[in-house]
Amino acid sequence: MTVAWILKDKGRHVVSVLSGTPVTEAIVLLEKNRIGAVVIVDEQHHVLGILSERDIVRILATRGIGALNEPVSQHMTHPVSTCSEHHSIDWVMNEMTNHRFRHIPITDDGRLAGIVSIGDVVKLKLALAESEAAQMRQYFAAG
């Protein structure tokens, strides 16, 4: 199963901002969209970095509230691990687990084409497990 399967279900819309956007504006977008990360892109939608809730906590702990007026480019995580829609879900899970992040931007020809969160992966894995369990129950009931 590939990332394309998740994108087919959730869509390809990604909340993104340009690198000069103040951190405060990114925070407003996180809250407004009820998401955990915003992708930082250039004018051609190439992925430059990502700013997550974890990054914001780090900013506040190390730099204080004044840093929230600085551009996201000064605080984003970069370089960012990305993948294509052809990568397997298992690869994405391993990447997220090994590097301890919860969002991975999806790119197509270097441009932002979607995003997958750990919640998306868990949702798909649970649906697959429930489907397999139902098939097993049906198999044993018929036998």
C-alpha positions in Angstrom: 0.0 0.0 0.0 1.4 3.4 -1.0 1.0 7.1 0.1 -1.3 7.6 -2.9 -3.9 5.5 -1.1 -4.0 8.0 1.8 -4.0 11.0 -0.5 -6.9 9.6 -2.4 -8.9 9.5 0.8 -7.8 12.8 2.5 -7.0 14.9 -0.5 -3.9 16.9 -1.4 -4.7 20.2 0.3 -1.7 21.4 2.4 -1.5 24.5 4.6 1.7 26.2 3.6 3.4 29.5 4.0 6.3 31.4 2.4 9.6 31.6 4.3 9.2 35.2 5.3 5.9 34.6 7.1 6.0 35.6 10.8 5.8 32.6 13.3 2.6 34.2 14.8 0.8 33.9 11.4 1.8 30.3 11.1 0.5 29.7 14.6 -2.9 31.2 13.7 -3.0 28.9 10.6 -2.3 25.8 12.8 -5.1 26.7 15.2 -7.6 27.8 12.5 -7.0 24.5 10.5 -6.7 22.3 13.6 -3.4 20.9 12.3 0.0 20.2 13.9 2.4 21.5 11.2 2.6 24.0 8.4 4.9 23.4 5.4 7.3 26.3 4.4 7.6 26.7 0.6 9.0 29.0 -2.0 7.0 30.8 -4.7 7.2 27.7 -6.9 5.9 25.5 -4.0 9.3 23.7 -3.5 9.5 22.5 0.1 12.0 24.5 2.2 11.1 23.3 5.7 8.3 22.6 8.1 7.1 24.3 11.3 5.4 22.0 13.9 3.9 22.5 17.3 7.0 21.0 18.7 9.1 23.7 16.9 7.0 26.4 18.4 7.5 25.0 21.9 11.2 24.9 21.3 11.1 28.6 20.1 9.3 29.7 23.2 11.6 27.7 25.5 14.8 28.9 24.0 14.1 32.3 22.5 11.1 33.6 24.3 7.9 35.2 23.1 9.7 37.9 21.1 10.8 35.3 18.6 7.2 34.7 17.5 7.5 37.9 15.4 10.5 36.5 13.4 10.1 34.7 10.1 9.4 31.0 10.0 12.6 30.5 8.0 14.6 31.2 11.2 12.8 28.5 13.1 11.6 25.8 10.7 13.0 22.3 10.7 15.1 21.8 7.6 16.1 19.9 5.6 12.8 18.1 5.6 12.3 14.4 4.9 9.8 14.1 2.0 8.5 11.3 -0.1 6.4 10.7 -3.2 3.0 9.2 -3.4 4.7 6.0 -4.6 6.4 5.4 -1.3 5.0 2.6 0.8 3.1 3.3 4.0 5.5 1.0 5.8 8.4 3.2 4.6 6.6 6.3 5.8 6.0 4.7 9.2 9.6 3.8 9.6 10.8 7.2 8.6 8.5 8.9 11.1 9.5 6.5 13.8 13.2 6.6 13.2 13.4 10.4 13.0 10.7 11.2 15.5 8.4 13.4 13.5 4.7 13.3 12.8 4.3 14.9 9.4 5.9 14.2 6.0 5.3 16.4 3.0 4.6 14.6 -0.3 6.4 16.0 -3.3 6.0 15.6 -7.1 8.8 16.9 -9.2 10.1 18.7 -6.2 6.9 20.6 -5.6 4.5 20.2 -2.6 1.8 17.7 -3.6 0.3 16.7 -0.2 1.1 15.8 3.4 0.7 12.7 5.5 0.5 12.7 9.3 1.0 9.9 11.7 -2.7 10.1 12.3 -3.4 9.4 8.6 -1.1 6.3 8.8 -2.7 5.0 12.0 -6.2 5.5 10.5 -5.3 3.5 7.4 -3.6 0.7 9.4 -6.6 0.4 11.7 -9.0 0.3 8.8 -6.9 -2.5 7.2 -6.7 -4.5 10.5 -10.5 -4.2 10.9 -11.1 -5.3 7.3 -8.8 -8.3 7.8 -10.5 -9.2 11.0 -14.0 -9.0 9.4 -12.7 -11.2 6.5 -11.4 -13.8 9.0 -14.7 -13.8 10.9 -16.6 -14.3 7.6 -14.2 -17.1 6.6 -14.7 -19.0 9.8 -18.4 -18.4 9.9 -18.8 -19.9 6.4 -16.5 -22.8 7.1 
